[in-house]
């Protein structure tokens, strides 16, 4: 099974069982980019971290390869959710250098493809 399909059919259960992120970690992330800087949340899953960042006044783009996870995320909030991966996010190359204030992959590192990102 491809890692991008691991949660197909399980998004609602994942959303109910997955704990939130520690407040200290969220606070530290938010300190890295002044509001209203754009945050990109790669591997956003059901949108747990996306919603936390948005609730602090930041525009957030949540990106995930799994349609079920994104459907659950969209049902929980109105952030900008898009289909994609960390390797192929659909965002412009310049995003990391200028437009995006902060890029995170909160809980997605275990599902990423090592050494396939942009050089």
QUIVENZI-V90724 format. One record per residue. N is the residue number from 0. RES is the residue in three letters. PHI is phi in whole degrees, 0 to 359 (none if undefined). Layout:
n	res	phi
N	RES	PHI
N	RES	PHI
This chain:
n	res	phi
0	UNK	none
1	UNK	289
2	UNK	298
3	UNK	288
4	UNK	252
5	UNK	304
6	UNK	256
7	UNK	300
8	UNK	84
9	UNK	240
10	UNK	299
11	UNK	296
12	UNK	296
13	UNK	302
14	UNK	299
15	UNK	280
16	UNK	267
17	UNK	289
18	UNK	288
19	UNK	285
20	UNK	267
21	UNK	300
22	UNK	303
23	UNK	296
24	UNK	291
25	UNK	299
26	UNK	301
27	UNK	299
28	UNK	300
29	UNK	294
30	UNK	291
31	UNK	282
32	UNK	218
33	UNK	293
34	UNK	295
35	UNK	258
36	UNK	299
37	UNK	290
38	UNK	244
39	UNK	251
40	UNK	249
41	UNK	284
42	UNK	67
43	UNK	292
44	UNK	57
45	UNK	277
46	UNK	87
47	UNK	302
48	UNK	288
49	UNK	303
50	UNK	293
51	UNK	298
52	UNK	292
53	UNK	296
54	UNK	293
55	UNK	268
56	UNK	97
57	UNK	264
58	UNK	288
59	UNK	226
60	UNK	250
61	UNK	262
62	UNK	238
63	UNK	209
64	UNK	277
65	UNK	257
66	UNK	298
67	UNK	295
68	UNK	296
69	UNK	293
70	UNK	298
71	UNK	294
72	UNK	299
73	UNK	297
74	UNK	291
75	UNK	267
76	UNK	193
77	UNK	250
78	UNK	293
79	UNK	274
80	UNK	253
81	UNK	223
82	UNK	280
83	UNK	171
84	UNK	233
85	UNK	295
86	UNK	281
87	UNK	223
88	UNK	279
89	UNK	86
90	UNK	274
91	UNK	295
92	UNK	304
93	UNK	288
94	UNK	304
95	UNK	296
96	UNK	269
97	UNK	222
98	UNK	291
99	UNK	275
100	UNK	281
101	UNK	202
102	UNK	238
103	UNK	231
104	UNK	227
105	UNK	322
106	UNK	238
107	UNK	262
108	UNK	298
109	UNK	288
110	UNK	251
111	UNK	275
112	UNK	266
113	UNK	298
114	UNK	64
115	UNK	250
116	UNK	286
117	UNK	287
118	UNK	273
